[in-house]
Amino acid sequence: MLANSVYDATEQNYNEGISPLTDLLQAETARIQAQSQLIEALLKVKQSEIDLLRANGNIKSLIN
């Protein structure tokens, strides 16, 4: 994930004294937001799959 790469680079720069703490915190916030958006998107996919099963009358297939 791009946000992880940016965070890792920023963390390395911070540890080397190149980047300030605010840059590291902003990169961490962006990484957490990206992870949250990914989870929300995956949840929407699963909800859509359930809606499709329900519409097709196959909702019982989830139990088996």
N, CA, C and O atoms as a Tripos MOL2 file, in Angstrom:
@<TRIPOS>MOLECULE
protein
  256   255    64     0     0
PROTEIN
NO_CHARGES

@<TRIPOS>ATOM
      1 N           0.8570   -1.1740    0.0000 N.3       1 MET1
      2 CA          0.0000    0.0000    0.0000 C.3       1 MET1
      3 C           0.9030    1.2370    0.0000 C.2       1 MET1
      4 O           1.8970    1.3080    0.7230 O.2       1 MET1
      5 N           0.5290    2.1850   -0.8180 N.am      2 LEU2
      6 CA          1.3160    3.4030   -0.9640 C.3       2 LEU2
      7 C           1.4800    4.1360    0.3610 C.2       2 LEU2
      8 O           2.5590    4.6490    0.6600 O.2       2 LEU2
      9 N           0.4220    4.1850    1.1500 N.am      3 ALA3
     10 CA          0.4950    4.8930    2.4360 C.3       3 ALA3
     11 C           1.5380    4.2700    3.3560 C.2       3 ALA3
     12 O           2.1970    4.9820    4.1150 O.2       3 ALA3
     13 N           1.6950    2.9560    3.2980 N.am      4 ASN4
     14 CA          2.7280    2.2940    4.1080 C.3       4 ASN4
     15 C           4.1220    2.6860    3.6430 C.2       4 ASN4
     16 O           5.0140    2.9190    4.4580 O.2       4 ASN4
     17 N           4.3050    2.7570    2.3270 N.am      5 SER5
     18 CA          5.6120    3.1460    1.7820 C.3       5 SER5
     19 C           5.9700    4.5710    2.1770 C.2       5 SER5
     20 O           7.1060    4.8620    2.5510 O.2       5 SER5
     21 N           4.9790    5.4540    2.0890 N.am      6 VAL6
     22 CA          5.2180    6.8550    2.4740 C.3       6 VAL6
     23 C           5.5550    6.9350    3.9560 C.2       6 VAL6
     24 O           6.4730    7.6520    4.3530 O.2       6 VAL6
     25 N           4.8100    6.1970    4.7700 N.am      7 TYR7
     26 CA          5.0840    6.2050    6.2100 C.3       7 TYR7
     27 C           6.4900    5.6810    6.5000 C.2       7 TYR7
     28 O           7.2270    6.2760    7.2870 O.2       7 TYR7
     29 N           6.8590    4.5670    5.8650 N.am      8 ASP8
     30 CA          8.1820    3.9880    6.1050 C.3       8 ASP8
     31 C           9.2980    4.9500    5.7320 C.2       8 ASP8
     32 O          10.2810    5.0880    6.4600 O.2       8 ASP8
     33 N           9.1380    5.6170    4.5880 N.am      9 ALA9
     34 CA         10.1510    6.5870    4.1560 C.3       9 ALA9
     35 C          10.2170    7.7740    5.1170 C.2       9 ALA9
     36 O          11.2980    8.2490    5.4630 O.2       9 ALA9
     37 N           9.0490    8.2390    5.5380 N.am     10 THR10
     38 CA          9.0090    9.3700    6.4650 C.3      10 THR10
     39 C           9.5940    8.9880    7.8110 C.2      10 THR10
     40 O          10.2950    9.7840    8.4350 O.2      10 THR10
     41 N           9.3110    7.7740    8.2610 N.am     11 GLU11
     42 CA          9.8650    7.3110    9.5360 C.3      11 GLU11
     43 C          11.3850    7.2300    9.4670 C.2      11 GLU11
     44 O          12.0800    7.6100   10.4090 O.2      11 GLU11
     45 N          11.8920    6.7350    8.3470 N.am     12 GLN12
     46 CA         13.3480    6.6620    8.1830 C.3      12 GLN12
     47 C          13.9510    8.0650    8.1920 C.2      12 GLN12
     48 O          14.9750    8.3060    8.8320 O.2      12 GLN12
     49 N          13.3070    8.9850    7.4780 N.am     13 ASN13
     50 CA         13.7920   10.3680    7.4590 C.3      13 ASN13
     51 C          13.7340   10.9920    8.8510 C.2      13 ASN13
     52 O          14.6280   11.7450    9.2390 O.2      13 ASN13
     53 N          12.6890   10.6790    9.5890 N.am     14 TYR14
     54 CA         12.5640   11.1990   10.9530 C.3      14 TYR14
     55 C          13.6850   10.6450   11.8310 C.2      14 TYR14
     56 O          14.3080   11.3840   12.5930 O.2      14 TYR14
     57 N          13.9340    9.3540   11.7190 N.am     15 ASN15
     58 CA         14.9850    8.7300   12.5280 C.3      15 ASN15
     59 C          16.3700    9.2650   12.1810 C.2      15 ASN15
     60 O          17.2650    9.2740   13.0260 O.2      15 ASN15
     61 N          16.5430    9.7050   10.9510 N.am     16 GLU16
     62 CA         17.8150   10.2840   10.5240 C.3      16 GLU16
     63 C          17.8850   11.7860   10.8050 C.2      16 GLU16
     64 O          18.9110   12.4180   10.5510 O.2      16 GLU16
     65 N          16.8070   12.3510   11.3240 N.am     17 GLY17
     66 CA         16.7880   13.7710   11.6520 C.3      17 GLY17
     67 C          16.4780   14.6730   10.4790 C.2      17 GLY17
     68 O          16.6730   15.8870   10.5540 O.2      17 GLY17
     69 N          15.9980   14.0900    9.3990 N.am     18 ILE18
     70 CA         15.7140   14.8730    8.1920 C.3      18 ILE18
     71 C          14.3060   15.4560    8.2270 C.2      18 ILE18
     72 O          14.0960   16.6010    7.8260 O.2      18 ILE18
     73 N          13.3440   14.6720    8.7040 N.am     19 SER19
     74 CA         11.9420   15.1020    8.7420 C.3      19 SER19
     75 C          11.5150   15.4030   10.1740 C.2      19 SER19
     76 O          11.9560   14.7350   11.1090 O.2      19 SER19
     77 N          10.6640   16.4020   10.3440 N.am     20 PRO20
     78 CA         10.1660   16.7100   11.6870 C.3      20 PRO20
     79 C           9.0890   15.7050   12.1240 C.2      20 PRO20
     80 O           8.5550   14.9520   11.3100 O.2      20 PRO20
     81 N           8.7950   15.7120   13.3940 N.am     21 LEU21
     82 CA          7.7970   14.8100   13.9600 C.3      21 LEU21
     83 C           6.4270   15.0320   13.3190 C.2      21 LEU21
     84 O           5.6650   14.0820   13.1440 O.2      21 LEU21
     85 N           6.1130   16.2690   12.9720 N.am     22 THR22
     86 CA          4.8060   16.5340   12.3590 C.3      22 THR22
     87 C           4.6410   15.7760   11.0400 C.2      22 THR22
     88 O           3.5510   15.2900   10.7410 O.2      22 THR22
     89 N           5.7060   15.6710   10.2540 N.am     23 ASP23
     90 CA          5.6300   14.9050    9.0040 C.3      23 ASP23
     91 C           5.3590   13.4370    9.2910 C.2      23 ASP23
     92 O           4.5740   12.7980    8.5910 O.2      23 ASP23
     93 N           6.0030   12.9070   10.3090 N.am     24 LEU24
     94 CA          5.7950   11.5100   10.6780 C.3      24 LEU24
     95 C           4.3610   11.2880   11.1400 C.2      24 LEU24
     96 O           3.7330   10.2990   10.7630 O.2      24 LEU24
     97 N           3.8470   12.1890   11.9410 N.am     25 LEU25
     98 CA          2.4740   12.0620   12.4240 C.3      25 LEU25
     99 C           1.4650   12.1830   11.2880 C.2      25 LEU25
    100 O           0.4630   11.4680   11.2760 O.2      25 LEU25
    101 N           1.7130   13.0680   10.3460 N.am     26 GLN26
    102 CA          0.8240   13.2060    9.1970 C.3      26 GLN26
    103 C           0.8540   11.9480    8.3260 C.2      26 GLN26
    104 O          -0.1840   11.5190    7.8210 O.2      26 GLN26
    105 N           2.0240   11.3640    8.1530 N.am     27 ALA27
    106 CA          2.1310   10.1320    7.3640 C.3      27 ALA27
    107 C           1.4190    8.9860    8.0780 C.2      27 ALA27
    108 O           0.7820    8.1520    7.4350 O.2      27 ALA27
    109 N           1.5250    8.9470    9.3880 N.am     28 GLU28
    110 CA          0.8360    7.8970   10.1430 C.3      28 GLU28
    111 C          -0.6830    8.0690   10.0530 C.2      28 GLU28
    112 O          -1.4150    7.0920    9.8980 O.2      28 GLU28
    113 N          -1.1440    9.2980   10.1500 N.am     29 THR29
    114 CA         -2.5730    9.5730   10.0270 C.3      29 THR29
    115 C          -3.0770    9.1700    8.6450 C.2      29 THR29
    116 O          -4.1420    8.5650    8.5310 O.2      29 THR29
    117 N          -2.3380    9.4920    7.6080 N.am     30 ALA30
    118 CA         -2.7230    9.1320    6.2480 C.3      30 ALA30
    119 C          -2.7560    7.6090    6.0860 C.2      30 ALA30
    120 O          -3.6360    7.0740    5.4120 O.2      30 ALA30
    121 N          -1.8030    6.9190    6.7000 N.am     31 ARG31
    122 CA         -1.7620    5.4570    6.6270 C.3      31 ARG31
    123 C          -2.9920    4.8500    7.3100 C.2      31 ARG31
    124 O          -3.6110    3.9300    6.7740 O.2      31 ARG31
    125 N          -3.3360    5.3560    8.4670 N.am     32 ILE32
    126 CA         -4.4970    4.8470    9.2000 C.3      32 ILE32
    127 C          -5.7820    5.1140    8.4160 C.2      32 ILE32
    128 O          -6.6630    4.2570    8.3570 O.2      32 ILE32
    129 N          -5.8900    6.2910    7.8180 N.am     33 GLN33
    130 CA         -7.0730    6.6180    7.0140 C.3      33 GLN33
    131 C          -7.1750    5.6980    5.8010 C.2      33 GLN33
    132 O          -8.2690    5.2580    5.4490 O.2      33 GLN33
    133 N          -6.0470    5.4030    5.1590 N.am     34 ALA34
    134 CA         -6.0560    4.5090    4.0030 C.3      34 ALA34
    135 C          -6.4850    3.1050    4.4110 C.2      34 ALA34
    136 O          -7.2430    2.4500    3.6950 O.2      34 ALA34
    137 N          -6.0030    2.6470    5.5550 N.am     35 GLN35
    138 CA         -6.4030    1.3250    6.0490 C.3      35 GLN35
    139 C          -7.8980    1.2950    6.3520 C.2      35 GLN35
    140 O          -8.5780    0.3140    6.0510 O.2      35 GLN35
    141 N          -8.3930    2.3460    6.9330 N.am     36 SER36
    142 CA         -9.8220    2.4330    7.2490 C.3      36 SER36
    143 C         -10.6640    2.4240    5.9760 C.2      36 SER36
    144 O         -11.6970    1.7570    5.9210 O.2      36 SER36
    145 N         -10.2350    3.1500    4.9680 N.am     37 GLN37
    146 CA        -10.9640    3.1860    3.6990 C.3      37 GLN37
    147 C         -10.9530    1.8230    3.0240 C.2      37 GLN37
    148 O         -11.9430    1.4260    2.4090 O.2      37 GLN37
    149 N          -9.8420    1.1050    3.1330 N.am     38 LEU38
    150 CA         -9.7660   -0.2360    2.5690 C.3      38 LEU38
    151 C         -10.7430   -1.1710    3.2670 C.2      38 LEU38
    152 O         -11.4480   -1.9390    2.6120 O.2      38 LEU38
    153 N         -10.7870   -1.1100    4.5710 N.am     39 ILE39
    154 CA        -11.7160   -1.9580    5.3350 C.3      39 ILE39
    155 C         -13.1600   -1.6210    4.9770 C.2      39 ILE39
    156 O         -13.9820   -2.5220    4.8100 O.2      39 ILE39
    157 N         -13.4740   -0.3410    4.8600 N.am     40 GLU40
    158 CA        -14.8330    0.0630    4.4860 C.3      40 GLU40
    159 C         -15.1920   -0.4550    3.1020 C.2      40 GLU40
    160 O         -16.3210   -0.8970    2.8870 O.2      40 GLU40
    161 N         -14.2600   -0.4090    2.1620 N.am     41 ALA41
    162 CA        -14.5200   -0.8990    0.8100 C.3      41 ALA41
    163 C         -14.7400   -2.4070    0.8160 C.2      41 ALA41
    164 O         -15.6340   -2.9040    0.1310 O.2      41 ALA41
    165 N         -13.9440   -3.1320    1.5740 N.am     42 LEU42
    166 CA        -14.1190   -4.5820    1.6670 C.3      42 LEU42
    167 C         -15.4610   -4.9360    2.2930 C.2      42 LEU42
    168 O         -16.1150   -5.8940    1.8790 O.2      42 LEU42
    169 N         -15.8620   -4.1690    3.2780 N.am     43 LEU43
    170 CA        -17.1640   -4.3920    3.9020 C.3      43 LEU43
    171 C         -18.2960   -4.1680    2.9040 C.2      43 LEU43
    172 O         -19.2610   -4.9320    2.8770 O.2      43 LEU43
    173 N         -18.1820   -3.1290    2.0860 N.am     44 LYS44
    174 CA        -19.2060   -2.8550    1.0800 C.3      44 LYS44
    175 C         -19.2830   -3.9890    0.0560 C.2      44 LYS44
    176 O         -20.3710   -4.3460   -0.3960 O.2      44 LYS44
    177 N         -18.1410   -4.5500   -0.3060 N.am     45 VAL45
    178 CA        -18.1330   -5.6780   -1.2390 C.3      45 VAL45
    179 C         -18.8710   -6.8550   -0.6270 C.2      45 VAL45
    180 O         -19.7050   -7.4740   -1.2880 O.2      45 VAL45
    181 N         -18.5770   -7.1690    0.6200 N.am     46 LYS46
    182 CA        -19.2420   -8.2980    1.2840 C.3      46 LYS46
    183 C         -20.7420   -8.0450    1.4280 C.2      46 LYS46
    184 O         -21.5450   -8.9610    1.2460 O.2      46 LYS46
    185 N         -21.1210   -6.8150    1.7510 N.am     47 GLN47
    186 CA        -22.5410   -6.4970    1.8560 C.3      47 GLN47
    187 C         -23.2350   -6.6370    0.5030 C.2      47 GLN47
    188 O         -24.3750   -7.0980    0.4320 O.2      47 GLN47
    189 N         -22.5510   -6.2420   -0.5630 N.am     48 SER48
    190 CA        -23.1100   -6.3820   -1.9000 C.3      48 SER48
    191 C         -23.2600   -7.8470   -2.2750 C.2      48 SER48
    192 O         -24.2400   -8.2270   -2.9160 O.2      48 SER48
    193 N         -22.2970   -8.6740   -1.8820 N.am     49 GLU49
    194 CA        -22.4010  -10.1080   -2.1440 C.3      49 GLU49
    195 C         -23.6250  -10.6990   -1.4390 C.2      49 GLU49
    196 O         -24.3470  -11.5130   -2.0140 O.2      49 GLU49
    197 N         -23.8470  -10.2880   -0.2100 N.am     50 ILE50
    198 CA        -25.0170  -10.7660    0.5360 C.3      50 ILE50
    199 C         -26.3060  -10.2770   -0.1190 C.2      50 ILE50
    200 O         -27.2700  -11.0340   -0.2380 O.2      50 ILE50
    201 N         -26.3250   -9.0200   -0.5400 N.am     51 ASP51
    202 CA        -27.5080   -8.4800   -1.2150 C.3      51 ASP51
    203 C         -27.8010   -9.2550   -2.5040 C.2      51 ASP51
    204 O         -28.9610   -9.5220   -2.8190 O.2      51 ASP51
    205 N         -26.7600   -9.6100   -3.2410 N.am     52 LEU52
    206 CA        -26.9360  -10.3690   -4.4680 C.3      52 LEU52
    207 C         -27.4840  -11.7680   -4.1730 C.2      52 LEU52
    208 O         -28.3940  -12.2370   -4.8560 O.2      52 LEU52
    209 N         -26.9350  -12.4270   -3.1650 N.am     53 LEU53
    210 CA        -27.4490  -13.7370   -2.7680 C.3      53 LEU53
    211 C         -28.9210  -13.6400   -2.3690 C.2      53 LEU53
    212 O         -29.7350  -14.4840   -2.7440 O.2      53 LEU53
    213 N         -29.2450  -12.6110   -1.6120 N.am     54 ARG54
    214 CA        -30.6330  -12.4120   -1.1790 C.3      54 ARG54
    215 C         -31.5500  -12.1930   -2.3890 C.2      54 ARG54
    216 O         -32.6330  -12.7730   -2.4630 O.2      54 ARG54
    217 N         -31.1190  -11.3660   -3.3190 N.am     55 ALA55
    218 CA        -31.9270  -11.0570   -4.5080 C.3      55 ALA55
    219 C         -32.1520  -12.3040   -5.3710 C.2      55 ALA55
    220 O         -33.2070  -12.4670   -5.9850 O.2      55 ALA55
    221 N         -31.1520  -13.1690   -5.4030 N.am     56 ASN56
    222 CA        -31.2660  -14.4020   -6.2010 C.3      56 ASN56
    223 C         -31.9190  -15.5460   -5.4510 C.2      56 ASN56
    224 O         -32.1000  -16.6310   -6.0040 O.2      56 ASN56
    225 N         -32.2730  -15.3130   -4.1940 N.am     57 GLY57
    226 CA        -32.8970  -16.3520   -3.4000 C.3      57 GLY57
    227 C         -31.9330  -17.4060   -2.8930 C.2      57 GLY57
    228 O         -32.3430  -18.5130   -2.5470 O.2      57 GLY57
    229 N         -30.6600  -17.0690   -2.8490 N.am     58 ASN58
    230 CA        -29.6270  -18.0210   -2.4420 C.3      58 ASN58
    231 C         -29.0260  -17.7040   -1.0690 C.2      58 ASN58
    232 O         -27.9310  -18.1700   -0.7540 O.2      58 ASN58
    233 N         -29.7090  -16.9410   -0.2740 N.am     59 ILE59
    234 CA        -29.1650  -16.5100    1.0170 C.3      59 ILE59
    235 C         -28.8790  -17.7000    1.9400 C.2      59 ILE59
    236 O         -27.9990  -17.6320    2.7980 O.2      59 ILE59
    237 N         -29.6340  -18.7910    1.7530 N.am     60 LYS60
    238 CA        -29.4170  -19.9720    2.5930 C.3      60 LYS60
    239 C         -28.0750  -20.6360    2.3310 C.2      60 LYS60
    240 O         -27.5970  -21.4190    3.1520 O.2      60 LYS60
    241 N         -27.4600  -20.3270    1.1850 N.am     61 SER61
    242 CA        -26.1640  -20.9230    0.8700 C.3      61 SER61
    243 C         -25.0710  -20.4440    1.8310 C.2      61 SER61
    244 O         -24.0170  -21.0730    1.9270 O.2      61 SER61
    245 N         -25.3060  -19.3580    2.5300 N.am     62 LEU62
    246 CA        -24.3370  -18.8690    3.5120 C.3      62 LEU62
    247 C         -24.2550  -19.7900    4.7240 C.2      62 LEU62
    248 O         -23.2210  -19.8660    5.3870 O.2      62 LEU62
    249 N         -25.3320  -20.4760    5.0030 N.am     63 ILE63
    250 CA        -25.3840  -21.3550    6.1800 C.3      63 ILE63
    251 C         -24.6190  -22.6400    5.9270 C.2      63 ILE63
    252 O         -23.9930  -23.1800    6.8390 O.2      63 ILE63
    253 N         -24.6620  -23.1320    4.7040 N.am     64 ASN64
    254 CA        -24.0390  -24.4110    4.3710 C.3      64 ASN64
    255 C         -22.5860  -24.2790    4.1680 C.2      64 ASN64
    256 O         -21.9110  -25.2680    3.8810 O.2      64 ASN64
@<TRIPOS>BOND
     1     1     2 1
     2     2     3 1
     3     3     4 2
     4     3     5 am
     5     5     6 1
     6     6     7 1
     7     7     8 2
     8     7     9 am
     9     9    10 1
    10    10    11 1
    11    11    12 2
    12    11    13 am
    13    13    14 1
    14    14    15 1
    15    15    16 2
    16    15    17 am
    17    17    18 1
    18    18    19 1
    19    19    20 2
    20    19    21 am
    21    21    22 1
    22    22    23 1
    23    23    24 2
    24    23    25 am
    25    25    26 1
    26    26    27 1
    27    27    28 2
    28    27    29 am
    29    29    30 1
    30    30    31 1
    31    31    32 2
    32    31    33 am
    33    33    34 1
    34    34    35 1
    35    35    36 2
    36    35    37 am
    37    37    38 1
    38    38    39 1
    39    39    40 2
    40    39    41 am
    41    41    42 1
    42    42    43 1
    43    43    44 2
    44    43    45 am
    45    45    46 1
    46    46    47 1
    47    47    48 2
    48    47    49 am
    49    49    50 1
    50    50    51 1
    51    51    52 2
    52    51    53 am
    53    53    54 1
    54    54    55 1
    55    55    56 2
    56    55    57 am
    57    57    58 1
    58    58    59 1
    59    59    60 2
    60    59    61 am
    61    61    62 1
    62    62    63 1
    63    63    64 2
    64    63    65 am
    65    65    66 1
    66    66    67 1
    67    67    68 2
    68    67    69 am
    69    69    70 1
    70    70    71 1
    71    71    72 2
    72    71    73 am
    73    73    74 1
    74    74    75 1
    75    75    76 2
    76    75    77 am
    77    77    78 1
    78    78    79 1
    79    79    80 2
    80    79    81 am
    81    81    82 1
    82    82    83 1
    83    83    84 2
    84    83    85 am
    85    85    86 1
    86    86    87 1
    87    87    88 2
    88    87    89 am
    89    89    90 1
    90    90    91 1
    91    91    92 2
    92    91    93 am
    93    93    94 1
    94    94    95 1
    95    95    96 2
    96    95    97 am
    97    97    98 1
    98    98    99 1
    99    99   100 2
   100    99   101 am
   101   101   102 1
   102   102   103 1
   103   103   104 2
   104   103   105 am
   105   105   106 1
   106   106   107 1
   107   107   108 2
   108   107   109 am
   109   109   110 1
   110   110   111 1
   111   111   112 2
   112   111   113 am
   113   113   114 1
   114   114   115 1
   115   115   116 2
   116   115   117 am
   117   117   118 1
   118   118   119 1
   119   119   120 2
   120   119   121 am
   121   121   122 1
   122   122   123 1
   123   123   124 2
   124   123   125 am
   125   125   126 1
   126   126   127 1
   127   127   128 2
   128   127   129 am
   129   129   130 1
   130   130   131 1
   131   131   132 2
   132   131   133 am
   133   133   134 1
   134   134   135 1
   135   135   136 2
   136   135   137 am
   137   137   138 1
   138   138   139 1
   139   139   140 2
   140   139   141 am
   141   141   142 1
   142   142   143 1
   143   143   144 2
   144   143   145 am
   145   145   146 1
   146   146   147 1
   147   147   148 2
   148   147   149 am
   149   149   150 1
   150   150   151 1
   151   151   152 2
   152   151   153 am
   153   153   154 1
   154   154   155 1
   155   155   156 2
   156   155   157 am
   157   157   158 1
   158   158   159 1
   159   159   160 2
   160   159   161 am
   161   161   162 1
   162   162   163 1
   163   163   164 2
   164   163   165 am
   165   165   166 1
   166   166   167 1
   167   167   168 2
   168   167   169 am
   169   169   170 1
   170   170   171 1
   171   171   172 2
   172   171   173 am
   173   173   174 1
   174   174   175 1
   175   175   176 2
   176   175   177 am
   177   177   178 1
   178   178   179 1
   179   179   180 2
   180   179   181 am
   181   181   182 1
   182   182   183 1
   183   183   184 2
   184   183   185 am
   185   185   186 1
   186   186   187 1
   187   187   188 2
   188   187   189 am
   189   189   190 1
   190   190   191 1
   191   191   192 2
   192   191   193 am
   193   193   194 1
   194   194   195 1
   195   195   196 2
   196   195   197 am
   197   197   198 1
   198   198   199 1
   199   199   200 2
   200   199   201 am
   201   201   202 1
   202   202   203 1
   203   203   204 2
   204   203   205 am
   205   205   206 1
   206   206   207 1
   207   207   208 2
   208   207   209 am
   209   209   210 1
   210   210   211 1
   211   211   212 2
   212   211   213 am
   213   213   214 1
   214   214   215 1
   215   215   216 2
   216   215   217 am
   217   217   218 1
   218   218   219 1
   219   219   220 2
   220   219   221 am
   221   221   222 1
   222   222   223 1
   223   223   224 2
   224   223   225 am
   225   225   226 1
   226   226   227 1
   227   227   228 2
   228   227   229 am
   229   229   230 1
   230   230   231 1
   231   231   232 2
   232   231   233 am
   233   233   234 1
   234   234   235 1
   235   235   236 2
   236   235   237 am
   237   237   238 1
   238   238   239 1
   239   239   240 2
   240   239   241 am
   241   241   242 1
   242   242   243 1
   243   243   244 2
   244   243   245 am
   245   245   246 1
   246   246   247 1
   247   247   248 2
   248   247   249 am
   249   249   250 1
   250   250   251 1
   251   251   252 2
   252   251   253 am
   253   253   254 1
   254   254   255 1
   255   255   256 2
@<TRIPOS>SUBSTRUCTURE
     1 MET1         2 RESIDUE 1 A MET
     2 LEU2         6 RESIDUE 1 A LEU
     3 ALA3        10 RESIDUE 1 A ALA
     4 ASN4        14 RESIDUE 1 A ASN
     5 SER5        18 RESIDUE 1 A SER
     6 VAL6        22 RESIDUE 1 A VAL
     7 TYR7        26 RESIDUE 1 A TYR
     8 ASP8        30 RESIDUE 1 A ASP
     9 ALA9        34 RESIDUE 1 A ALA
    10 THR10       38 RESIDUE 1 A THR
    11 GLU11       42 RESIDUE 1 A GLU
    12 GLN12       46 RESIDUE 1 A GLN
    13 ASN13       50 RESIDUE 1 A ASN
    14 TYR14       54 RESIDUE 1 A TYR
    15 ASN15       58 RESIDUE 1 A ASN
    16 GLU16       62 RESIDUE 1 A GLU
    17 GLY17       66 RESIDUE 1 A GLY
    18 ILE18       70 RESIDUE 1 A ILE
    19 SER19       74 RESIDUE 1 A SER
    20 PRO20       78 RESIDUE 1 A PRO
    21 LEU21       82 RESIDUE 1 A LEU
    22 THR22       86 RESIDUE 1 A THR
    23 ASP23       90 RESIDUE 1 A ASP
    24 LEU24       94 RESIDUE 1 A LEU
    25 LEU25       98 RESIDUE 1 A LEU
    26 GLN26      102 RESIDUE 1 A GLN
    27 ALA27      106 RESIDUE 1 A ALA
    28 GLU28      110 RESIDUE 1 A GLU
    29 THR29      114 RESIDUE 1 A THR
    30 ALA30      118 RESIDUE 1 A ALA
    31 ARG31      122 RESIDUE 1 A ARG
    32 ILE32      126 RESIDUE 1 A ILE
    33 GLN33      130 RESIDUE 1 A GLN
    34 ALA34      134 RESIDUE 1 A ALA
    35 GLN35      138 RESIDUE 1 A GLN
    36 SER36      142 RESIDUE 1 A SER
    37 GLN37      146 RESIDUE 1 A GLN
    38 LEU38      150 RESIDUE 1 A LEU
    39 ILE39      154 RESIDUE 1 A ILE
    40 GLU40      158 RESIDUE 1 A GLU
    41 ALA41      162 RESIDUE 1 A ALA
    42 LEU42      166 RESIDUE 1 A LEU
    43 LEU43      170 RESIDUE 1 A LEU
    44 LYS44      174 RESIDUE 1 A LYS
    45 VAL45      178 RESIDUE 1 A VAL
    46 LYS46      182 RESIDUE 1 A LYS
    47 GLN47      186 RESIDUE 1 A GLN
    48 SER48      190 RESIDUE 1 A SER
    49 GLU49      194 RESIDUE 1 A GLU
    50 ILE50      198 RESIDUE 1 A ILE
    51 ASP51      202 RESIDUE 1 A ASP
    52 LEU52      206 RESIDUE 1 A LEU
    53 LEU53      210 RESIDUE 1 A LEU
    54 ARG54      214 RESIDUE 1 A ARG
    55 ALA55      218 RESIDUE 1 A ALA
    56 ASN56      222 RESIDUE 1 A ASN
    57 GLY57      226 RESIDUE 1 A GLY
    58 ASN58      230 RESIDUE 1 A ASN
    59 ILE59      234 RESIDUE 1 A ILE
    60 LYS60      238 RESIDUE 1 A LYS
    61 SER61      242 RESIDUE 1 A SER
    62 LEU62      246 RESIDUE 1 A LEU
    63 ILE63      250 RESIDUE 1 A ILE
    64 ASN64      254 RESIDUE 1 A ASN
